[in-house]
């Protein structure tokens, strides 16, 4: 796998390379470079032997939908890691290949554990930056919860009050959905 990191390189070294670095360079609009994706794919296969499509959905799920690599990115990586003997495959369900990590793949991950850690941290930062909560909305939500707690704690609400609360929550929910 010619595009993987040399064992003495790190993802930080890639950004210092010239324009001939090719696929390893982080391109404008790309969330991860190839090396980071290789590490992420190997990590996911180590956690759970899986099919290519499941790798894509695992990355999407792990990033809470912030990042979803295309099949055109993931399948060539899977082919490369198989050629490099970092993973083996078995046929499952006809044309599907199930990837499992090999001892060489384990060794590669161990050798690049800091780069993998940095990649996982990068993904978590992406998620946090994309999912930060709006303080005004959070305050309004907390006020709603407080009002409900105050109304329902240490007192029994009657049927009319209960119906009014449910109606108000449903009405607010419908108004929000229409925004």
N, C-alpha and C positions, 0 to 999 in steps of 0.2 A: 504494500500500500504506500505508494510514493508520496501521497499528500498528507500522511500523518506526520505528527511531530517526530523529529529525531529525539531519541531519549534524553539528550542534553538540552533540548529547547523547551521553552514554556510558551503559553499563549501570548505572554507579554512580548516575547522575542519576535513574534510574527508581525506586530505592528511596526517594528523597526525595519522590516525587510522592504526591498524595493518593489516596484510595480510588477516584477516578474514572479512575485510570490503566488500569483494565481488564486486558486480556490481557498487558500488558507487565509487570505486577507479578509478582514471584515469590510464588506461593501456597504455603501450607503443604503440604509433601509433594512439591512440584515441584522437580525437579533444576535445570531451566533455565527462564529466562523466554523469552518469545517472541522478543525481539531476539537473545538468545544463540543460540536455535535457528535463526533466520534466517541468522545469520552462519555457524553450523556447517553448515547445508544448502548455502549458497553455496560455502563452502570445499570441501565434499565434491564438489559438482558441478564445481568448478574442477579438482580432482584427477582426476576421472573422470566424464565425461558418463554419466548413469545414469537409471534408472527410480525411481519413488517408493519401491517396496518395497526396492530396493537401498540407498536413502538410510537407511531404517530399520535394515536389517541392518548397514550400514556403521557407523552410530552405535553399535549394540549391540556390534559387534566391536571398534571403537575403544575402547569403554569396558570391554572384557573382560566383557561381560554385566551390568555394574553398572547401566547405564541403557539402556532400550529404549523410545523414544518410540512412542506409538500412531499408527496411521494417521490417526486423527481430529485429531492435532496436526500431522503432517507434510504431509498432502495439502493442507490450507488454506494452509500456508506455501508449498508449491510453486505453488499457484494464484496467490498474491499476488506471488511473485517473477516469475512469468510475466507477470502483468498490469502490473507495474512495469518490464517489459522488462529485468530483471536476468538472465533466462534465456530461452532459446527452447526449443521442443519440436518433436520430429518423431515421427510415429506409427511405432511399431515393434512388430511382432507383433500387429497388430489394434488392440486398445484401449490398449495400453501406450504411454505417452509417454516419450521419452528427453529428459532435460533437459541443456542445454549452457549454459555461462556466456556472457554477452554482454559487450561492452566496458563497458556500464553496470554490469553485475554486478562486473566486475573493478574498476571505479572505486569502487563501493560498498565492496568489500572493502579496497581500498587506503586509502580514507578512514577505515575503521573497523578498521585492522589491529591497533591496540592492544586494542580490545574483543574482536577475534577471538583474539588471543594470550591474553588473560585468560580467555576461554571455554575454550580448549584446556587451559590450566593448571588451570582449575577441574575439567575432566573428569579430567585426570591425577591430581589430588588425590583425587577421588572414588574412582578405581580403587585408589590406594595405600591410602586409609583402609579400603576394603572388602576388600583382599587382603593386609593385613599378616600376616606369618607369626607363629605362636605360638612364642616362644623355646624352650619346653620340647620341642615337637615337632621344631623345627629341630635342637636339641641331640641328641635321640634319633636323628634321621636322620643327622646327622654321625657319631655313634658307630657306626651301622651301616655307613656308607661306610668309615670308618676301619678297622673290623674286617675288612671284605672286602678292602680294600687290603693290610692287614698280612698277611692270610692268603694272598693270591694273589701278592704281590710277592716276587721273589727266591726263589721256591720253586714247585715243581710240585705241584699237588694231585692226589691219586689219584681214581679213579672213585667210591669210596665217599664221600670228603670232598666231592667235587663234588655228588653226589646229596643229601648231607645239607644242603649250603648251599642248593641249589635248593629242597628241601623246606621249609627254615626260612623262606626268603623268601616262598614261595607261602603257607605257613601264616599268616605275619604279614600278608600282603596280604589274605587271606580274613577274618582277624579284624578288620582295619581296615574292610573293606567292610561287615561286619555291624554296625558301630557306628552 
